[in-house]
Amino acid sequence: MKLNFIKVNPTENMTIFITDTLPRHLYKDIAKNIMKYNNLCAEQVGFIEKPSSENQAACMRLHMMGDEFCANATRALAALLVYRQHPEMKQSGENFIVPLEVSGSEDLIHCEVEITGEINRFISTASIPLHKGLHSFSIEFEKKILEGTLVEFPGILHLVIKDQGISDKEAFFQEVKRKLHPMEWEALGVMFYDEAASYMEPLVYVKATDSLFWERGCGSGTAAVGVALSHQKQQSVDMEIHQPGGSLQVMVTSSENKVTNILLKGSVKIVAEGFVYL
């Protein structure tokens, strides 16, 4: 099988887009192969489709490999469409507004893309769907009770927990996964967060592809940290969260301790495009 691909770099959360029209039942197996080190080597795969009939205002549809929502892939697709000068995007001053239909979200996602001095680099901001739930969470691990915050977004569930010197973080993740098994989610992330340094290490699992990655950057995980801190401080937050692949800015607007808007902003680079053989 020969497929057209584009590789993008949103905060080093390396993402492959497949642009060919394919039946969705093939997405999982295609993604598993493409992500391998001996293939294109990425953390995730998204498939670009035409918008559904009820979302004709969208420029395109992004369907992720496990039906999940991915904020970084959404930001990256918006940047790609500006790079390719998609005819249906709107201009706002010097920036471009790109509405997208995205798996895991019932509403259109509106992105604002800023052109930089580099032909393949953009600053892309996405309006993230509001979380569906926020809960306190505790778990026993290594003879200690560890506490964090569960932030439930459409299509992905994140645990935000302080980086407390956990010796085996992947074993900790498996304990969290077992405990959260009864809940419905397509993807699960644990965000190990150091508040003093504003630094986050994201570990993310996608159920459909049975893939677990130490991601270099996680968009929805960054949003989850912003929501958790906004709830903790009972105020809006606007901050940069550093990650292994760089920084993302999260802006959470809160009124009366209720989140009303979430924006995620960061750099996107178009890395490569061509054919991949499976």
Backbone as CSV, one residue per row, in Angstrom:
resi,resn,N_x,N_y,N_z,CA_x,CA_y,CA_z,C_x,C_y,C_z
1,MET,0.846,-1.196,0.000,0.000,0.000,0.000,0.881,1.247,0.000
2,LYS,0.572,2.181,-0.863,1.315,3.439,-0.967,0.380,4.580,-0.586
3,LEU,0.766,5.370,0.432,-0.098,6.428,0.952,0.635,7.765,0.953
4,ASN,-0.122,8.818,0.746,0.407,10.176,0.865,0.416,10.592,2.335
5,PHE,1.546,11.167,2.782,1.639,11.571,4.180,2.245,12.963,4.293
6,ILE,1.972,13.586,5.448,2.641,14.822,5.860,3.051,14.624,7.313
7,LYS,4.287,14.958,7.630,4.759,14.856,9.016,4.864,16.256,9.591
8,VAL,4.275,16.446,10.772,4.235,17.766,11.403,4.790,17.684,12.818
9,ASN,5.235,18.835,13.292,5.886,18.927,14.594,5.217,20.010,15.436
10,PRO,4.147,19.651,16.172,3.589,20.593,17.141,4.221,20.334,18.519
11,THR,5.195,21.143,18.886,5.920,20.997,20.151,6.514,19.598,20.282
12,GLU,7.048,19.070,19.199,7.670,17.755,19.126,6.732,16.608,19.481
13,ASN,5.440,16.849,19.458,4.443,15.780,19.575,4.252,15.226,18.151
14,MET,5.282,14.533,17.648,5.402,14.218,16.230,4.171,13.476,15.711
15,THR,3.583,14.033,14.649,2.294,13.590,14.148,2.374,13.360,12.644
16,ILE,1.778,12.254,12.204,1.673,11.968,10.776,0.227,12.181,10.346
17,PHE,0.021,12.921,9.274,-1.288,13.028,8.634,-1.289,12.176,7.370
18,ILE,-2.344,11.377,7.210,-2.571,10.644,5.973,-3.681,11.356,5.220
19,THR,-3.420,11.687,3.954,-4.380,12.498,3.202,-5.239,11.685,2.245
20,ASP,-4.936,10.406,2.066,-5.747,9.565,1.181,-7.085,9.225,1.831
21,THR,-8.103,9.032,0.984,-9.415,8.593,1.479,-9.374,7.083,1.695
22,LEU,-9.625,6.673,2.932,-9.535,5.264,3.312,-10.710,4.887,4.200
23,PRO,-11.102,3.621,4.225,-12.137,3.196,5.181,-11.606,3.260,6.609
24,ARG,-12.425,3.729,7.516,-11.952,3.947,8.890,-11.531,2.667,9.593
25,HIS,-12.055,1.527,9.186,-11.670,0.298,9.884,-10.203,-0.048,9.661
26,LEU,-9.541,0.622,8.694,-8.111,0.401,8.453,-7.225,1.335,9.277
27,TYR,-7.806,2.380,9.861,-7.001,3.412,10.511,-6.071,2.840,11.583
28,LYS,-6.605,1.972,12.420,-5.829,1.464,13.561,-4.574,0.732,13.086
29,ASP,-4.719,-0.188,12.143,-3.571,-0.976,11.690,-2.568,-0.122,10.919
30,ILE,-3.076,0.799,10.101,-2.176,1.704,9.378,-1.358,2.533,10.357
31,ALA,-2.028,3.078,11.370,-1.340,3.916,12.356,-0.272,3.132,13.104
32,LYS,-0.585,1.905,13.511,0.390,1.085,14.240,1.672,0.914,13.444
33,ASN,1.537,0.676,12.145,2.709,0.474,11.302,3.479,1.762,11.064
34,ILE,2.763,2.841,10.813,3.411,4.108,10.507,4.208,4.653,11.691
35,MET,3.717,4.430,12.909,4.377,4.981,14.093,5.682,4.282,14.436
36,LYS,5.916,3.120,13.875,7.092,2.338,14.247,8.393,3.067,13.910
37,TYR,9.430,2.735,14.668,10.748,3.334,14.454,11.270,3.047,13.053
38,ASN,10.976,1.846,12.517,11.484,1.481,11.197,10.581,1.945,10.062
39,ASN,9.583,2.794,10.398,8.749,3.407,9.376,8.910,4.924,9.497
40,LEU,7.823,5.680,9.652,7.941,7.139,9.726,8.268,7.642,11.129
41,CYS,8.058,6.790,12.135,8.432,7.103,13.525,7.730,8.365,14.026
42,ALA,6.597,8.184,14.675,5.830,9.308,15.215,5.098,8.844,16.467
43,GLU,4.504,9.802,17.168,3.760,9.478,18.382,2.291,9.219,18.101
44,GLN,1.796,9.703,16.948,0.374,9.544,16.651,0.126,9.771,15.167
45,VAL,-1.052,9.312,14.725,-1.431,9.436,13.320,-2.852,9.973,13.240
46,GLY,-3.054,10.938,12.342,-4.387,11.478,12.082,-4.706,11.329,10.597
47,PHE,-5.984,11.162,10.307,-6.427,10.965,8.931,-7.295,12.152,8.532
48,ILE,-6.946,12.779,7.405,-7.645,13.976,6.958,-8.795,13.566,6.052
49,GLU,-9.998,14.024,6.413,-11.210,13.672,5.679,-11.960,14.942,5.282
50,LYS,-12.931,14.777,4.408,-13.856,15.867,4.126,-14.791,16.021,5.321
51,PRO,-15.263,17.258,5.593,-16.200,17.453,6.719,-17.497,16.675,6.481
52,SER,-18.157,16.310,7.570,-19.453,15.645,7.464,-20.507,16.665,7.023
53,SER,-21.652,16.179,6.593,-22.692,17.057,6.040,-23.201,18.066,7.055
54,GLU,-23.166,17.713,8.353,-23.662,18.642,9.375,-22.623,19.686,9.773
55,ASN,-21.400,19.559,9.280,-20.349,20.517,9.623,-19.696,21.090,8.363
56,GLN,-20.515,21.582,7.461,-19.995,22.112,6.208,-19.181,23.391,6.395
57,ALA,-19.303,24.032,7.567,-18.507,25.234,7.829,-17.038,24.899,8.093
58,ALA,-16.748,23.634,8.352,-15.365,23.228,8.623,-14.561,23.172,7.332
59,CYS,-13.289,23.536,7.427,-12.407,23.414,6.261,-12.123,21.951,5.941
60,MET,-11.853,21.155,6.990,-11.569,19.737,6.833,-11.977,19.025,8.119
61,ARG,-11.921,17.691,8.070,-12.140,16.882,9.273,-10.848,16.145,9.602
62,LEU,-10.497,16.129,10.880,-9.364,15.358,11.380,-9.902,14.199,12.200
63,HIS,-9.579,12.988,11.776,-10.003,11.806,12.536,-8.753,11.100,13.041
64,MET,-8.585,11.077,14.374,-7.389,10.484,14.956,-7.480,8.962,14.954
65,MET,-6.319,8.329,15.086,-6.173,6.888,14.911,-7.034,6.070,15.864
66,GLY,-7.313,6.605,17.051,-8.108,5.871,18.029,-9.423,6.546,18.343
67,ASP,-9.910,7.393,17.438,-11.155,8.160,17.612,-11.037,9.214,18.705
68,GLU,-9.819,9.442,19.204,-9.631,10.369,20.311,-9.565,11.807,19.814
69,PHE,-9.603,12.747,20.748,-9.354,14.151,20.432,-7.890,14.450,20.712
70,CYS,-7.244,15.193,19.824,-5.857,15.599,20.046,-5.722,17.081,19.739
71,ALA,-5.378,17.858,20.756,-5.266,19.308,20.585,-4.078,19.680,19.712
72,ASN,-2.943,19.013,19.896,-1.764,19.357,19.098,-1.962,19.024,17.625
73,ALA,-2.566,17.878,17.341,-2.828,17.516,15.942,-3.806,18.503,15.311
74,THR,-4.773,18.966,16.082,-5.734,19.958,15.591,-5.030,21.257,15.238
75,ARG,-4.172,21.735,16.147,-3.400,22.952,15.870,-2.533,22.768,14.626
76,ALA,-1.962,21.560,14.497,-1.056,21.295,13.383,-1.802,21.248,12.050
77,LEU,-3.005,20.658,12.036,-3.767,20.611,10.793,-4.153,22.023,10.355
78,ALA,-4.522,22.865,11.304,-4.847,24.257,10.964,-3.643,24.939,10.316
79,ALA,-2.455,24.731,10.882,-1.237,25.320,10.314,-0.975,24.769,8.913
80,LEU,-1.192,23.470,8.738,-0.982,22.849,7.426,-1.904,23.450,6.371
81,LEU,-3.154,23.703,6.745,-4.105,24.268,5.786,-3.738,25.704,5.413
82,VAL,-3.166,26.448,6.352,-2.661,27.788,6.017,-1.446,27.656,5.096
83,TYR,-0.567,26.714,5.404,0.608,26.462,4.567,0.192,26.134,3.133
84,ARG,-0.896,25.387,2.995,-1.375,24.991,1.666,-2.397,25.978,1.092
85,GLN,-2.634,27.072,1.809,-3.539,28.142,1.361,-4.933,27.581,1.018
86,HIS,-5.505,26.889,1.992,-6.841,26.321,1.797,-7.844,27.429,1.475
87,PRO,-8.668,27.259,0.452,-9.524,28.363,-0.013,-10.631,28.766,0.959
88,GLU,-10.996,27.899,1.902,-12.137,28.204,2.770,-11.752,28.790,4.119
89,MET,-10.472,28.988,4.378,-10.099,29.640,5.636,-10.372,31.139,5.527
90,LYS,-10.558,31.779,6.673,-10.870,33.208,6.710,-9.675,33.985,7.241
91,GLN,-9.493,35.184,6.743,-8.392,36.023,7.225,-8.916,37.013,8.251
92,SER,-8.154,37.172,9.340,-8.475,38.134,10.393,-7.231,38.963,10.658
93,GLY,-7.172,40.154,10.052,-5.948,40.935,10.122,-4.847,40.191,9.381
94,GLU,-3.735,39.945,10.053,-2.634,39.203,9.438,-2.724,37.709,9.707
95,ASN,-3.687,37.293,10.524,-3.818,35.884,10.889,-4.949,35.213,10.110
96,PHE,-5.044,33.883,10.263,-6.059,33.110,9.556,-6.896,32.308,10.554
97,ILE,-8.206,32.280,10.323,-9.129,31.519,11.158,-9.499,30.244,10.407
98,VAL,-9.264,29.098,11.065,-9.473,27.801,10.423,-10.415,26.964,11.288
99,PRO,-11.678,26.804,10.880,-12.596,25.923,11.617,-12.403,24.478,11.183
100,LEU,-12.356,23.567,12.153,-12.107,22.155,11.876,-13.109,21.268,12.596
101,GLU,-13.464,20.186,11.936,-14.213,19.112,12.579,-13.192,18.085,13.053
102,VAL,-13.288,17.650,14.303,-12.248,16.797,14.886,-12.894,15.645,15.655
103,SER,-12.338,14.465,15.506,-12.831,13.324,16.280,-12.729,13.623,17.769
104,GLY,-13.682,13.097,18.525,-13.680,13.308,19.970,-14.321,14.605,20.413
105,SER,-14.717,15.462,19.463,-15.360,16.732,19.811,-16.678,16.866,19.058
106,GLU,-17.723,17.202,19.771,-19.020,17.391,19.131,-19.107,18.745,18.427
107,ASP,-18.305,19.695,18.866,-18.349,21.050,18.312,-17.175,21.292,17.376
108,LEU,-17.345,22.237,16.456,-16.235,22.654,15.613,-15.132,23.280,16.477
109,ILE,-13.893,23.033,16.089,-12.758,23.650,16.767,-12.249,24.781,15.884
110,HIS,-12.185,25.977,16.450,-11.697,27.138,15.705,-10.249,27.417,16.090
111,CYS,-9.401,27.468,15.081,-7.978,27.744,15.284,-7.615,29.075,14.640
112,GLU,-6.678,29.770,15.257,-6.134,30.999,14.685,-4.658,30.774,14.418
113,VAL,-4.242,30.995,13.173,-2.879,30.667,12.757,-2.151,31.945,12.345
114,GLU,-0.952,32.089,12.894,-0.095,33.248,12.610,1.094,32.799,11.774
115,ILE,1.360,33.525,10.702,2.518,33.229,9.853,3.779,33.802,10.501
116,THR,4.888,33.073,10.376,6.170,33.543,10.908,7.109,33.844,9.741
117,GLY,8.338,34.160,10.063,9.321,34.432,9.025,9.852,33.187,8.333
118,GLU,9.491,32.004,8.853,9.918,30.739,8.256,8.751,30.156,7.464
119,ILE,9.017,29.705,6.261,7.952,29.257,5.377,7.193,28.047,5.929
120,ASN,7.847,27.237,6.762,7.217,26.007,7.256,6.893,26.047,8.748
121,ARG,6.979,27.231,9.374,6.671,27.323,10.809,5.561,28.333,11.047
122,PHE,4.629,27.966,11.948,3.460,28.788,12.245,3.225,28.791,13.755
123,ILE,2.524,29.817,14.208,2.019,29.838,15.581,0.517,29.563,15.487
124,SER,0.104,28.482,16.101,-1.291,28.043,15.973,-1.960,27.984,17.338
125,THR,-3.127,28.619,17.432,-3.906,28.649,18.673,-5.238,27.965,18.438
126,ALA,-5.580,27.031,19.314,-6.850,26.309,19.186,-7.724,26.569,20.399
127,SER,-9.011,26.724,20.141,-9.997,26.800,21.214,-10.404,25.370,21.570
128,ILE,-10.053,24.943,22.773,-10.221,23.548,23.176,-11.632,23.315,23.725
129,PRO,-12.269,22.189,23.380,-13.572,21.883,23.988,-13.457,21.851,25.513
130,LEU,-14.442,22.390,26.179,-14.415,22.407,27.639,-14.457,20.985,28.190
131,HIS,-13.822,20.788,29.322,-13.806,19.478,29.958,-15.215,19.092,30.418
132,LYS,-15.467,17.782,30.444,-16.776,17.262,30.865,-16.842,16.991,32.359
133,GLY,-15.681,16.855,32.963,-15.673,16.559,34.397,-14.317,16.838,35.000
134,LEU,-14.310,17.067,36.313,-13.083,17.309,37.074,-13.276,16.670,38.448
135,HIS,-12.367,15.758,38.808,-12.537,14.989,40.041,-11.203,14.864,40.773
136,SER,-11.278,14.820,42.098,-10.103,14.470,42.894,-9.839,12.977,42.721
137,PHE,-8.561,12.605,42.778,-8.190,11.212,42.544,-7.066,10.837,43.504
138,SER,-7.166,9.660,44.107,-6.079,9.177,44.962,-5.824,7.709,44.656
139,ILE,-4.571,7.315,44.825,-4.180,5.936,44.531,-3.001,5.571,45.414
140,GLU,-2.954,4.319,45.837,-1.824,3.837,46.627,-0.773,3.260,45.687
141,PHE,0.446,3.741,45.851,1.538,3.245,45.011,2.841,3.379,45.791
142,GLU,3.644,2.307,45.761,4.910,2.280,46.489,4.712,2.656,47.955
143,LYS,3.626,2.090,48.525,3.298,2.254,49.949,3.020,3.703,50.336
144,LYS,2.622,4.509,49.332,2.236,5.895,49.602,0.893,6.167,48.945
145,ILE,0.138,7.094,49.524,-1.101,7.555,48.910,-0.770,8.808,48.101
146,LEU,-0.974,8.719,46.803,-0.690,9.838,45.911,-2.009,10.438,45.434
147,GLU,-2.068,11.757,45.407,-3.300,12.446,45.053,-3.092,13.357,43.845
148,GLY,-4.115,13.406,43.007,-4.058,14.257,41.833,-5.449,14.691,41.418
149,THR,-5.552,15.203,40.201,-6.826,15.687,39.666,-7.084,15.032,38.316
150,LEU,-8.272,14.441,38.193,-8.696,13.883,36.918,-9.441,14.955,36.134
151,VAL,-9.010,15.181,34.894,-9.687,16.134,34.018,-10.172,15.351,32.801
152,GLU,-11.479,15.329,32.618,-12.084,14.515,31.566,-12.495,15.401,30.394
153,PHE,-11.781,15.259,29.284,-12.129,15.947,28.045,-12.863,14.974,27.123
154,PRO,-13.610,15.488,26.144,-14.187,14.590,25.148,-13.075,13.793,24.464
155,GLY,-13.139,12.486,24.548,-12.188,11.641,23.834,-10.895,11.332,24.562
156,ILE,-10.605,12.019,25.681,-9.357,11.732,26.397,-9.492,12.124,27.865
157,LEU,-8.928,11.284,28.726,-8.963,11.490,30.168,-7.539,11.686,30.657
158,HIS,-7.319,12.743,31.458,-5.978,13.029,31.963,-5.970,13.043,33.489
159,LEU,-4.913,12.448,34.050,-4.624,12.602,35.470,-3.460,13.570,35.610
160,VAL,-3.697,14.670,36.309,-2.642,15.637,36.614,-2.148,15.337,38.019
161,ILE,-0.863,15.011,38.141,-0.336,14.626,39.448,1.042,15.254,39.635
162,LYS,1.332,15.670,40.840,2.634,16.261,41.121,3.726,15.220,40.909
163,ASP,4.842,15.679,40.349,5.996,14.810,40.160,6.642,14.623,41.534
164,GLN,6.269,13.530,42.203,6.611,13.352,43.616,7.706,12.301,43.828
165,GLY,8.625,12.209,42.894,9.692,11.244,43.065,9.234,9.814,42.885
166,ILE,8.265,9.588,42.017,7.804,8.225,41.741,8.925,7.494,41.008
167,SER,9.362,6.374,41.532,10.550,5.709,40.990,10.283,5.034,39.653
168,ASP,9.095,4.458,39.469,8.768,3.763,38.225,7.453,4.336,37.687
169,LYS,7.570,5.341,36.844,6.378,6.057,36.388,5.521,5.220,35.446
170,GLU,6.134,4.336,34.680,5.333,3.490,33.800,4.537,2.459,34.604
171,ALA,5.125,1.931,35.676,4.380,1.028,36.561,3.246,1.785,37.243
172,PHE,3.515,3.036,37.624,2.461,3.865,38.209,1.327,4.062,37.215
173,PHE,1.689,4.339,35.947,0.665,4.514,34.913,-0.220,3.272,34.816
174,GLN,0.385,2.088,34.837,-0.408,0.857,34.716,-1.368,0.696,35.890
175,GLU,-0.961,1.116,37.080,-1.865,1.074,38.239,-3.033,2.045,38.036
176,VAL,-2.734,3.238,37.541,-3.790,4.220,37.259,-4.744,3.684,36.203
177,LYS,-4.196,3.104,35.153,-5.010,2.546,34.071,-5.943,1.464,34.585
178,ARG,-5.422,0.591,35.453,-6.274,-0.465,36.024,-7.410,0.132,36.849
179,LYS,-7.083,1.151,37.639,-8.104,1.750,38.499,-9.168,2.483,37.687
180,LEU,-8.765,3.068,36.567,-9.706,3.849,35.746,-10.354,3.032,34.636
181,HIS,-10.067,1.734,34.613,-10.617,0.873,33.552,-12.137,0.958,33.416
182,PRO,-12.903,1.058,34.523,-14.368,1.110,34.371,-14.880,2.374,33.676
183,MET,-14.087,3.434,33.653,-14.539,4.666,33.015,-14.421,4.540,31.492
184,GLU,-15.227,5.324,30.776,-15.184,5.310,29.318,-14.182,6.358,28.826
185,TRP,-13.184,5.908,28.078,-12.216,6.823,27.476,-11.553,6.139,26.290
186,GLU,-11.197,6.962,25.277,-10.462,6.448,24.123,-8.951,6.563,24.343
187,ALA,-8.552,7.559,25.123,-7.133,7.768,25.413,-6.994,8.222,26.864
188,LEU,-5.870,7.848,27.462,-5.615,8.152,28.871,-4.203,8.713,29.008
189,GLY,-4.089,9.847,29.686,-2.778,10.442,29.912,-2.520,10.667,31.390
190,VAL,-1.278,10.496,31.800,-0.846,10.926,33.131,0.156,12.043,32.929
191,MET,-0.158,13.214,33.473,0.696,14.388,33.357,1.454,14.566,34.669
192,PHE,2.736,14.223,34.669,3.583,14.389,35.846,4.047,15.847,35.853
193,TYR,3.543,16.617,36.822,3.704,18.067,36.778,4.506,18.585,37.957
194,ASP,5.516,19.392,37.642,6.325,20.087,38.650,5.898,21.550,38.628
195,GLU,5.101,21.953,39.610,4.529,23.296,39.594,5.594,24.375,39.753
196,ALA,6.617,24.131,40.570,7.657,25.142,40.800,8.385,25.481,39.503
197,ALA,8.610,24.488,38.656,9.320,24.710,37.394,8.366,24.898,36.220
198,SER,7.069,24.749,36.472,6.056,24.760,35.421,6.460,23.796,34.293
199,TYR,6.802,22.574,34.717,7.323,21.568,33.793,6.470,20.302,33.883
200,MET,6.157,19.732,32.723,5.266,18.580,32.652,5.879,17.484,31.790
201,GLU,5.778,16.233,32.266,6.147,15.070,31.465,4.880,14.279,31.164
202,PRO,4.497,14.171,29.870,3.252,13.493,29.518,3.471,12.033,29.109
203,LEU,2.714,11.139,29.713,2.701,9.729,29.339,1.282,9.404,28.891
204,VAL,1.117,9.004,27.611,-0.217,8.923,27.008,-0.428,7.560,26.352
205,TYR,-1.593,6.987,26.638,-1.994,5.687,26.088,-3.232,5.867,25.216
206,VAL,-3.218,5.255,24.028,-4.388,5.238,23.148,-4.896,3.807,23.072
207,LYS,-6.141,3.623,23.457,-6.690,2.277,23.603,-6.748,1.522,22.274
208,ALA,-7.225,2.171,21.215,-7.463,1.466,19.952,-6.183,0.893,19.351
209,THR,-5.067,1.603,19.506,-3.797,1.128,18.943,-2.908,0.480,20.001
210,ASP,-3.394,0.436,21.254,-2.642,-0.144,22.368,-1.233,0.439,22.420
211,SER,-1.143,1.772,22.270,0.162,2.446,22.210,0.352,3.349,23.428
212,LEU,1.530,3.250,24.031,1.887,4.073,25.187,3.162,4.824,24.850
213,PHE,3.112,6.162,24.932,4.262,6.987,24.561,4.570,8.010,25.650
214,TRP,5.872,8.180,25.922,6.334,9.382,26.612,6.338,10.486,25.562
215,GLU,5.290,11.272,25.513,5.183,12.287,24.472,6.111,13.459,24.778
216,ARG,6.649,14.043,23.720,7.511,15.209,23.864,6.697,16.461,24.185
217,GLY,5.414,16.413,23.835,4.507,17.510,24.154,3.082,17.010,24.045
218,CYS,2.211,17.464,24.910,0.818,17.017,24.875,-0.099,18.231,25.026
219,GLY,-0.916,18.476,23.996,-1.784,19.646,24.007,-2.923,19.535,25.000
220,SER,-3.679,18.446,24.903,-4.813,18.297,25.824,-4.329,18.118,27.258
221,GLY,-3.127,17.521,27.426,-2.554,17.404,28.775,-2.184,18.768,29.334
222,THR,-1.680,19.651,28.474,-1.389,21.025,28.886,-2.678,21.726,29.310
223,ALA,-3.742,21.522,28.522,-5.041,22.107,28.877,-5.527,21.550,30.212
224,ALA,-5.300,20.253,30.454,-5.727,19.633,31.714,-5.003,20.256,32.904
225,VAL,-3.707,20.506,32.756,-2.951,21.162,33.825,-3.507,22.562,34.073
226,GLY,-3.803,23.288,32.990,-4.381,24.627,33.141,-5.710,24.604,33.863
227,VAL,-6.561,23.649,33.520,-7.873,23.527,34.177,-7.698,23.173,35.651
228,ALA,-6.804,22.223,35.946,-6.576,21.819,37.331,-6.067,22.984,38.177
229,LEU,-5.137,23.775,37.625,-4.597,24.920,38.371,-5.638,26.022,38.518
230,SER,-6.458,26.227,37.480,-7.524,27.225,37.574,-8.506,26.856,38.678
231,HIS,-8.834,25.577,38.760,-9.747,25.111,39.815,-9.102,25.268,41.194
232,GLN,-7.816,24.912,41.282,-7.107,25.002,42.561,-7.002,26.446,43.045
233,LYS,-6.686,27.355,42.122,-6.494,28.757,42.490,-7.793,29.553,42.480
234,GLN,-8.852,28.962,41.896,-10.156,29.608,41.740,-10.028,30.941,41.001
235,GLN,-9.299,30.884,39.879,-9.126,32.078,39.056,-8.685,31.658,37.653
236,SER,-8.731,32.606,36.730,-8.224,32.345,35.384,-6.707,32.178,35.428
237,VAL,-6.180,31.430,34.476,-4.728,31.276,34.394,-4.273,31.516,32.957
238,ASP,-3.092,32.063,32.810,-2.454,32.278,31.512,-0.979,32.008,31.739
239,MET,-0.486,30.872,31.243,0.863,30.466,31.603,1.475,29.584,30.525
240,GLU,2.798,29.513,30.538,3.509,28.591,29.676,3.856,27.350,30.481
241,ILE,3.635,26.201,29.876,3.979,24.937,30.522,5.081,24.279,29.688
242,HIS,6.224,24.097,30.312,7.385,23.542,29.626,7.272,22.017,29.587
243,GLN,7.708,21.441,28.489,7.650,20.004,28.274,8.935,19.571,27.582
244,PRO,9.198,18.280,27.485,10.459,17.858,26.861,10.673,18.430,25.465
245,GLY,9.598,18.643,24.698,9.730,19.126,23.325,9.586,20.629,23.170
246,GLY,9.420,21.348,24.260,9.239,22.793,24.157,8.138,23.270,25.083
247,SER,7.583,24.444,24.792,6.579,25.056,25.670,5.272,25.283,24.923
248,LEU,4.188,25.160,25.657,2.865,25.510,25.160,2.240,26.510,26.119
249,GLN,1.551,27.495,25.580,0.839,28.464,26.390,-0.605,28.027,26.532
250,VAL,-1.101,27.975,27.756,-2.499,27.646,27.999,-3.164,28.833,28.678
251,MET,-4.342,29.198,28.179,-5.120,30.312,28.720,-6.495,29.782,29.105
252,VAL,-6.751,29.725,30.396,-8.026,29.217,30.906,-8.788,30.382,31.520
253,THR,-9.943,30.692,30.954,-10.787,31.771,31.477,-11.810,31.161,32.419
254,SER,-11.875,31.707,33.632,-12.763,31.169,34.656,-13.585,32.299,35.268
255,SER,-14.849,32.022,35.489,-15.742,32.975,36.163,-16.534,32.229,37.225
256,GLU,-16.432,32.713,38.471,-17.101,32.066,39.604,-16.703,30.591,39.685
257,ASN,-15.392,30.345,39.513,-14.792,29.019,39.578,-15.377,28.056,38.550
258,LYS,-15.857,28.602,37.436,-16.348,27.776,36.336,-15.593,28.169,35.070
259,VAL,-14.969,27.191,34.437,-14.189,27.460,33.228,-15.130,27.761,32.069
260,THR,-14.868,28.868,31.386,-15.720,29.268,30.255,-14.998,29.200,28.914
261,ASN,-13.648,29.131,28.936,-12.913,29.094,27.670,-11.509,28.550,27.920
262,ILE,-11.009,27.760,26.966,-9.645,27.226,27.040,-8.978,27.437,25.691
263,LEU,-7.834,28.106,25.699,-7.046,28.309,24.481,-5.675,27.677,24.664
264,LEU,-5.186,27.092,23.590,-3.872,26.462,23.605,-3.065,27.019,22.438
265,LYS,-1.864,27.520,22.738,-1.076,28.227,21.719,0.354,27.709,21.693
266,GLY,0.874,27.513,20.476,2.260,27.085,20.361,2.692,26.958,18.917
267,SER,3.963,26.626,18.746,4.574,26.537,17.434,4.216,25.220,16.740
268,VAL,4.112,25.282,15.423,3.917,24.086,14.582,4.875,24.196,13.397
269,LYS,5.583,23.107,13.106,6.435,23.062,11.918,5.968,21.958,10.982
270,ILE,5.949,22.261,9.697,5.727,21.241,8.681,7.098,20.614,8.412
271,VAL,7.237,19.326,8.679,8.556,18.683,8.660,8.843,18.017,7.317
272,ALA,7.883,17.246,6.795,8.132,16.484,5.578,6.802,16.077,4.944
273,GLU,6.839,15.788,3.654,5.675,15.221,2.985,6.137,14.350,1.823
274,GLY,5.319,13.339,1.529,5.699,12.417,0.474,4.866,11.163,0.511
275,PHE,5.480,10.003,0.201,4.784,8.729,0.174,5.348,7.815,1.256
276,VAL,4.446,7.009,1.831,4.869,5.970,2.777,4.348,4.635,2.242
277,TYR,5.175,3.597,2.388,4.825,2.279,1.875,4.565,1.325,3.033
278,LEU,3.445,0.629,2.977,3.077,-0.314,4.035,2.949,-1.716,3.439
